[in-house]
Amino acid sequence: MKVEPKTLPGFMELLPNDQIQFNSMMDKIRKSYERFGFLPLDTPVIEMADVLLAKAGGETEKQIYRFNKGENNLALRFDLTVPLAKYVCQYYNDLSFPFKRYQIGKVYRGERPQKGRYREFYQCDIDIIGDGELSLINDAEIPSVIYTTIKELGFDDFTIRINNRKILNGLFAELNLEKESVDIMRIIDKLEKIGKDNVVKCLEDLKIEKEKIDKIMEFLEIDGDTDSKLEKLSKLGFTNELFVQGLSELSEVVKNIRLFGVPEENFNVDLTIARGLDYYTGTVYETFLNNYRELGSICSGGRYDNLAEFYTDKKMPGVGVSIGLTRLYSKLKELDIIGNNQKSISKVLVISMLDNNDRALEVGAILRKNNINTDVYLENKKIKAKFKYANRLNVPYVAVIGEEEEKNGTVSLKNMETGDQKEVSIDELINIFKD
């Protein structure tokens, strides 16, 4: 009995042309990260369960894939942050701080698969980790990396939205709403989806006094450009120490973002961002493609006080962001936002019309030595089948070797898009693909 070949729900598999495009996006992200001096890191997909679960709880713990192998209780990593925390503690004496690392890898979450959500997916993370302290200027470098990366991916019209959790926490302290702060921030986070009136109703359902609701809404409705928002925040007259500190930090981050060269049109202050309720402690970021808001945030993160508190007594503050590449790619394809410009790995396919492939192999080897991606058709098929193969793989050029070409030391090069064909020397062939 044959077994039906099928892939588990929530796991993405791509056909070769799409995989080329996916890899191209990943390479652009990697090169962008490295341009800013972030060092590569690759941690194991499988870890000891007690290491991964040190910080987990609630829904996260329910989603973790766990299994036993012998006496070992193991788990698949559910993000790249917890393995980073383990890594910096384990190799603390071998690392230079601030430690700037990037990691691009698969993570696993056993949640219910649905459109745009996966059980296995790639994350592309950067983090800057300090030893004891970490200068606030690092919070401004992160948007600079985001800006460069999203531009590399081919987008111009996007906005990096920035806030500071201390401002929000200070607001709630000023209004004596610390106990309700988590619930309030969950409601605030939905402002764009449910609108102002529904936010007010949800706050009323929490039994919050009208005067305090008015203060919260006044805060959320602060508008204008970045500088005017900061000015209006200062004029609210709040004296809470945490609020004042958050406003000072946000102002400094904005100043340094400009020094890093991020254009004004690509970032702004957004006081509604309340992500990472139990994790982020300072600056927070969300990045949106302005014409495709239905994608949600494509790059998010922020500042956290103590990365490795479950593994060491050392204080290790950090700041970072993550791109969920699998989800981003699938949504971009679904909305037909990205086209596949490169459909073939090979620049040229060498085919022989002779009784053997000797000369074709020689030409292929010469091209590869000159760093030209080259495929050689090796099967004993008719010429029509060989060209069909090139068409199906979208190879842009075919180099044909017949008796005349073998005698002259040339190839007949055919442009598969235009149909143009000309006889060229090997040196000319190399120069064509090196241009």
N, C-alpha and C positions, 0 to 999 in steps of 0.2 A: 504494500500500500504506500502510495506516494504521500509525502507531507506537503501541504499547501505552503508555498513561499509567501510569507507575509511579515510585515513589520509591526511591532507593537504600537498601539496608539500613543501619541505624545512624543514620538521620536522622528526626527526629520531625516529623510534621505533624499538626495538630489541626483538628477541625471547629470552626466559629465559637463554639459555646457553650463548648467546652473552652478555646478560645483566650482567651475573655473571662476565664475562671477563672485561667488561667496568667498573663495580664497583670495580673490583680488581685493575685496573689501577688508578682509582680515589683514592682508599685507599692508594696506594703506594705513590701517589703525596702528599696526606694529611699528611701521616706519615713523609715524607721527610721534608715538610715545618715545621711541629711541632718540628722536631729534631733540628732545628735552632732557636727555640724559637718564631716562628711566632704565633700570637694569632688568634683564629678563629673569623670570623665575618660573619654575615648573614643579609643583608639589604633587604628591601621589593622589590619584583619584580615590583610592581606598585608604582610610585611616582607621586607627583604633577608635571604637565608638565612644569611649569615655573622653577622648581628646576632642572629637567633634561636638559632643553633646554637652561639654562643659558650660557652654553659653546658651545652648538651645532651650526652648521651652514652648509651651502652647502649640500653635499650629505648625511651627517649624519642626518641632520634634515629631509630630505625627507624619510629616512628609518625608522624613529621612528614610532612605533605604538601608536596612540593617540586616545582617546575616552572620552566622557563626561558621568558622572554618577551624576545625579542631577545637582547641581551648580558647581561641581568639574571638572576641566579640567585635565585629567590624562594621563599618558604615561607608557609604559613598558620600563624597563631599557635596554639600548642598549650596555652598557659595565658595568664593576664593578668599574671603576675609578671615574666616576662622583658621584655615590652613596658614595664612600669612602670620597670624598671631602666634601660632605654634612655631613657625619657622624662625621668627625674629627672636623668640626666647631660646630656641634650641641652638641657634648659631650666633647668639648675641655677641660673643667675643670675637667673631670673625667678620662682623659687618661694620661698615662705616656709617655713622649717623650724621645728618638725617639720611635714612635709608630710602632711596627712591626706587621702587620696583614696579614693573608691569607684569601681568600674567594674563594670558589668553588660553582658556581651557574650558572643557565641558564640566558642567555641574548637574546634579540630579535631584529632582524633587518629585515625590510620589503624590502629586496633586491630581485632581480630576482633569484629564486632558480635554481641552476645548480649543476653539479656533483662536490662534495667536498665542496659546499657552502650551508649553512643552514640559515633558518629564526629563528630557535630556536636552541641554542647550548650552551654547557657548556664551561665556561672559568675557569681556575685555576690560580688565581693571587696572587702574593706576592708584598707588598710594604713596604718600610721603610720611615716614614714621620718624618721630623724634625720640631722643633719649633724655627723658626728664622734662624737656620742653621742646616746643616747635614754634618758630617765629610765625607771626600772622601773615607775613608776606607770601608764605607757601599757599595760603588760601586764595591768593590772587593769581598764582602761577597755574593752578588747576583750570580756571576758565580759559587761560591762554592756550592750554593743551587741548581743551574741548574745542575751542574756536578753530585751531589748526586742523584738528582731526575731522571735524564735520566739513570743513572746506575741502580737505583731501578726498572725502567721500563724494564730493561733487555738488554740495549744497551751499547756497549763498544766503538765502532768506531764512534765517533761524534766529532764535533768541535764547540766550542763557539767562534764566531767571534766578535771582539770588536773594537770599534772606539770611537772618541770623536767629537761631532758636532762642538765644538769650533775650531778644526783643520780645518774642511771644511769651516766654516764661515770665519776664519782667512785667509785661502787661497784666498777666493773670495775678501776679503777686500784688501789683498796684491796686487791683480790684478785689483782692481777697478771694480769689477763685482758684487757688492752687489745687484743691482737691478735685475740682471739676475740669482741670486743664486738659487732661488727656481726651475726655469726651468733647470738649470745646474744639480742640485742634482737629479731631476727626471730622467735626462738622465744618470747620473752616476749610479743610482740605477739599470739601465737596462744593465750595461756593460756585465755581465755574460750571459745574454740572447741574446743580439744583436751583441756583439763583438766590438773590438777596432775601426775598420774602420767605422762602423755605428755610434758609439759614436762621432767620429771626424766629420762625416757628419752632425749629429744633432747639434753639437756645431757650425759648420759653418753656418747652417741654422739660428742660433740665431745672426748671424752677429758678432761673436766674432773674434777678430784679431788672425791671425795664431800664433804669438808669444805667446799669452796668452793660446791658445789651446795647444801648445807644452808644456807649463808649467803645465797645468792641467793634460795632459797625462803623463808627467814625474812623477808627483805626484802619479797618479793612478798606474803606473807601478813599483813603489817601491816594491821590492820582497825580499825574504829571510826569515829567521826565525824572531821571534818577536823582539829580540834585534837588529838585523841588520836593520830591518825596522825603529825602533825608532832612530837608529844612522843616517840612511839616511835622515830621516825627519829633524833631527837637522842640517844636512849639506846642506839643501836646501838654507839656508841663509835668510829665511824669518824673518823679524823683527816685523811683525804685533803683537800687544800685545795679541790679542785673540788667534792667532795661537800658540804663545809661551806658553800661559797659557794652551791651550788644550793639547799640547805636554807634558807639565809638569804633567798635571793630568793623561794622559794616561800612562805615565811612572810609576807614583806612583801606579796606579791601577794594572798594570802588576806586579809590585814588590809585592804588597799585595795579589794578586791572588795566587802567588807562596807560600806565607806564609800560605794561607788558605789550601794548599795541593792539588790544582788542577794540574794534570800532564800536562807537556808541550804539549803532543800530543793532548790534549783535548781543547786547546784554542790557538788563535793567533790574531794578529792585522790585521784587514782588512779595508783598507782606503776607500773602495768603499761603505761601509754601510752608508746610508744617510736617515734612516727611521725617521718617525715622523717629517715631515718638519716644522710644525707649533707648535710642542709640546715639543720634547726633546731638551735639552739645553747643555748637556754634554756627559757623557758616554752613548753609545748605544750598544745593544747586539742583535745578531741573532744566533740561534743554528741549525745546520744541521746534519742529519745522513749522513755520508760520502758516504755510498753505495746506498743511496736513495735520491739523491738531488732533484728528481722530487717532493718530498714532500714539498719542500720549507722550510722556517724556522719553526721549531716546538716549539720554545720558544723565544720570542722577548720582548724587552723593553728598558729601559734606565733611565737616570736622567732628572728630570724636575725641574724648578726653583720654581714654585709656584702652588702647587696643588689646593688651595682653593681661588684663587684670585677673583672668582665671588661671593663668599659668605662672605668673611671677609677681613679686611685690614691686618691681620696677615700674615707674610711671612712664608709659609710652604713648603720648598723644599722636594723633595722625589726622590726615585729611586725604580724601580720595574720591574717585567717581568710577562708575561702571557703565559700560554699554552692553546691553543684552543683544548680542549680534544675531542670534538665531531668530528671535522674535522680530527684530528690526528688519532683517533680510526678508522674512516671510511676508511681513506687512507691505514692504516696498514693492515686492513682486505682485502681491495681491492687488495693490492699487495701481499697478503698472507705472510706477514712478521711475524705476530704473530700467534702462535698456541694456542689453548685453552686447557691448562693443567688441569684446574679445571672445570669440566662440571656439577658438582652437588653441591648444598649447603649442602645436607645431607651426612654424612659419612656412615650412615647405615639406612636401612629400616627394621623395625620390622614387621613381618607378622605372623599371627596366623593360625594354621591348626585346631584349636578347634572350638567349637560352639559359642564361644564368644571371645571378645578381652581383657578380664580382665587382663590376665598375660602379654599380649603384651603392654598394657597401663602402667602396673607397670614397666616393663623393660625400656620402653621409658622414663618414668619419672626419673628412676635411672640414665640413660645415660645423660639426659639433665642436671641433677643436677651436673654431673661431666664435664659439659661444652663440651659435645659431641653433635654435630648437628645430630638430630635423627628424622626420619619420621616414623610414624606408619600407616600401611595400615588399614583403618577402614571399607571399604566396604565389603559386603558379596558376594565375588566372588570366582571362582575356583582358585586353587593354580597357574595354568598356567597364568591366567590373572594378578595375583599379581606379578609374576616374570616379566611379560611383562611390567608392570608399572615401575618396578625397572630399567629394561633395557632402557626404553624410557627416563627416567630421568637421566640415567648414574650414578645411585647410585653404589658406588664401592662394598658395602657389603650388604648382606641380612641376618638378624638374624631370623631364623625360630623357632617357638615354637609349638611343637606337644604334644601329651600325654606324651611321654617319657621325653621330655625336661621339661614339667611342673612338673612332678613327681620328677625329679632330680634337679630342680632349675637351669637348664642350658638353652642354646640355641644352635642350629646348625648354625654355621656361614659359609656362602658361599661367597667366593671371586668371584665376577661376571666377572672378567676379565679372571682368570685362570680356574674357575670352581671347584677349590678345596673347600672341605667342611669338617668341624670338629666340634665336640661338645665341648663347652667351658663353664666354669662357668661365672657368671656375673662379678666377680672380674677380671678374665682373659680377658673378653670382654672389660672392662674399660681400662685395661692396654694396650691392642692392639691398641686402638684408642688414647691413651695418648702418645704413643711412637712416 
